[in-house]
Amino acid sequence: MFNSKSHLDPVDWDQIRSISNRMVNDILNHLATIETQAVWKNANATTETAFQGALPSPSRQLDDVHESFLNHILPYSIGNAHPGFLGWVHGGGTVVGMLADMLASGLNANLGGRDHIPIAVEQQVVAWMRELFEYPESASGLFVTGSSMANAIGVMVARTKALGVDVRKTGMQGVKQRLTAYTSTAAHRCVSQALEMTGIGSDYLRLIPTNSEHQIRLDALQQAIDQDRRDGHLPFCIIGTSGTVDTGAIDDLKSLSEIAKREGIWFHVDGACGALGRLSKRFAPLLDGIQYSDSIALDFHKWAQVPYDAGFILVRDSVVHKATFASPAAYLRREQRGMAAGDPWPCDYGPDLSRSFKALKVWFTFQVYGADRIGQMMDHTTDLAHELARRITKESELELLAPVVTNIVCFRYRCDNSNETNAEIVIRLQESGIVAPSSTTINGTVAIRAAFFNHRTTEREVNLLIEETLRHGRDLAGKQ
Ligand SMILES: *Cc1c(COP(=O)(O)O)cnc(C)c1O
């Protein structure tokens, strides 16, 4: 089928049409019947060895390779598309996003820059995010892999704001004052990594304790800033979290914005989990204050269900954003006309030059479902989390370990040896393939953590989680 010597296109396009119909059908069938399958299962040895071959030199038929996909890849993904997947913070994906991604691959656009409409599509999504977060027209935005990268960019731009663009040349070598940043102990570990990548060092990220709601303590934050100023340091960035990874807690963003403003410090929000909750009428008030931030990291691939990966950074001050990354180069010369015209060039706003057309699957998602419907889907997942919390408080053998703000529930099976038992319950649940939470530790106690980020999850999975937890808990505790 691909035996032309001069190019890699099919020789017989009708034949490829029939195989591609089958490929699309197979993945649609998989999604249409996903609840009848296991959330996750371990691959057997045959499958493991299928990925240990040498670089293939003879050619194989496309349908034969697709057969390998069906047998050895499809059944063994982590299972986040499955309604019973309740672990970590994973979106479920949609058919719409999948098809859009296929079109984007076919187009094979490079979104680094230049004059073409795919850039306008990305800028359309940027404009939507400006609207959603009440940012000014002049704000800039960029698709990146995920919030890990988006948070790093936020911190890098904050560093430019604090030290000026010369820091790009001198690095931290010439900087006499120590820069200090602030976030809570509940922040995602990628915030520490961001400080490491900027050369500031994670020792200079002050991890501020949290209150009983798992929000950053404002009094402790103020004290830490004051202490750093007394010590001659330069406080430069506060990182608030809207939706912590352990419990879904949302920092008091309004108060953080006020502290940042008073102190003249950059205010960045890690909104990976929850920022897009602005799409939900019910949830939006909890995020009040996010509109006063200087930058926001968020993930379309989590709560908004866009297929991986689709992270995003929004920056209020596009001038300092661009000044952090733009570099002249002969081969990136801009013209007034022709293909090398166009503005902006996304490569000026982040470390990537070649960039995929992630914006298309987001554009399709918002066009097809509409923003309200996505907000309602978020409400639905939040309802399920609250329903689970209600069920837990009614079961004497179970205990809720953190307040449920949005869509994350942390609880345990009450017993002696609680930590070991609950860790084992989670592993058994995952291995059962029926319903799969993850675990975390809340104030030293191992928690079963159920995160409702999948639009396919229903009350059925809530029931299964309760029943199966009780069953394994009783078994492990030696009760009937
Ligand atoms: C998922 C998550 C991140 C990391 O985002 P990626 O998209 O996985 O890179 C950062 N912060 C929080 C709160 C998260 O939930």
The ligand as an ORCA input file, in Angstrom:
! r2SCAN-3c Opt
* xyz 0 1
  C      -2.202     18.327     37.198
  C      -1.728     19.451     38.011
  C      -0.523     20.111     37.705
  C       0.376     19.640     36.605
  O      -0.243     19.803     35.371
  P       0.144     18.886     34.127
  O      -0.860     19.261     33.121
  O       0.014     17.468     34.590
  O       1.534     19.233     33.754
  C      -0.185     21.210     38.447
  N      -0.955     21.638     39.464
  C      -2.098     21.021     39.807
  C      -2.911     21.563     40.927
  C      -2.521     19.907     39.084
  O      -3.662     19.296     39.402
*
